[in-house]
């Protein structure tokens, strides 16, 4: 969907139902990092779930940083072939019904700055 079409939907859906508008807009915001930054294999794995009616959640908000991504404390680190996540999130819209959760954190080895921010 083009950006103007997406914005039109974001304006129109809440006119009929504000709750549906929030769920739809959260879904769009959650999959945006996948569309923009995921590898070809990751897109092939996750985007068909959404295209077939699945929902995504955006796990960004933290108790101490609220929605300020630069202030979040959740970290990622590699441990052989796994990613270890350390941190907590709150207020994850769609979280209880999501098929995919896009989790924001910082790569521990990159420090605590903006450049360390990523999704898992």
C-alpha positions in Angstrom: 0.0 0.0 0.0 1.3 3.4 -0.8 1.9 6.0 2.0 -1.0 8.2 0.9 -3.3 5.2 0.8 -2.1 4.1 4.3 -2.7 7.7 5.6 -6.2 7.7 4.1 -7.0 4.5 5.9 -5.6 5.8 9.1 -8.0 8.8 8.8 -11.1 6.9 7.8 -11.1 3.7 9.9 -11.3 5.5 13.3 -14.3 7.5 12.0 -16.3 4.2 12.1 -14.5 2.6 15.1 -11.7 4.1 17.1 -10.6 0.8 18.6 -10.3 -0.8 15.1 -8.3 2.2 14.0 -5.8 1.8 16.9 -5.4 -1.9 16.1 -4.9 -1.3 12.4 -2.5 1.6 12.9 -0.4 -0.4 15.4 -0.2 -3.3 13.0 1.1 -0.9 10.3 3.7 0.7 12.7 4.8 -2.8 13.9 5.4 -4.2 10.4 7.2 -1.1 9.1 10.6 -2.1 10.4 10.1 -5.6 8.8 9.2 -4.0 5.4 12.1 -1.5 5.6 14.9 -3.5 7.2 14.3 -7.3 7.3 16.2 -9.6 5.1 14.6 -11.4 2.2 14.2 -14.6 4.2 12.7 -12.7 7.2 10.2 -11.0 5.0 9.3 -14.3 3.4 8.7 -15.8 6.9 6.8 -13.0 8.6 5.0 -10.8 6.1 2.8 -13.6 4.7 1.4 -14.0 8.2 0.2 -10.3 8.1 -1.0 -10.6 4.5 -3.2 -13.5 5.6 -4.9 -11.5 8.3 -2.4 -11.8 11.2 -1.7 -9.0 13.6 1.6 -7.5 14.7 2.4 -5.8 18.0 5.1 -3.2 18.6 7.0 -3.8 21.8 8.7 -0.5 22.5 7.4 1.1 25.7 9.3 0.5 28.9 8.5 1.5 32.5 11.4 4.0 32.8 11.7 5.3 29.2 8.0 5.2 28.2 8.1 5.5 24.4 11.5 7.1 24.1 13.5 4.5 22.2 16.8 6.2 23.0 16.1 5.8 26.7 15.1 2.1 26.7 17.1 -0.4 28.7 16.1 -3.7 27.0 19.2 -5.2 25.5 20.0 -8.0 23.0 23.2 -10.0 22.9 24.3 -13.0 20.9 24.9 -16.3 22.6 26.1 -18.8 19.9 23.1 -19.2 17.6 20.6 -17.5 19.9 19.7 -13.9 20.8 19.4 -13.3 24.5 16.9 -10.6 25.5 17.2 -8.8 28.8 14.5 -6.2 29.7 10.8 -5.5 30.1 8.1 -3.8 28.1 4.7 -2.4 29.1 1.6 -1.2 27.1 2.1 -3.5 24.1 -0.9 -2.7 21.9 -2.1 -5.9 20.1 0.3 -7.8 22.4 -2.3 -10.2 23.7 -3.6 -11.1 20.3 -0.5 -10.6 18.0 0.8 -13.3 15.7 4.1 -11.4 15.5 5.7 -9.2 18.1 8.3 -6.7 16.9 10.6 -6.2 19.9 12.8 -3.1 20.2 16.0 -3.1 22.2 19.7 -2.2 22.0 22.6 -4.5 21.0 24.6 -4.7 24.2 28.0 -4.7 22.4 27.1 -1.4 20.6 26.5 0.5 23.8 23.6 2.6 24.9 23.3 5.1 22.1 20.9 5.5 19.1 23.1 3.4 16.9 22.5 0.4 19.2 18.7 0.4 18.6 17.3 -2.6 16.7 14.4 -5.0 16.6 14.2 -8.7 17.2 
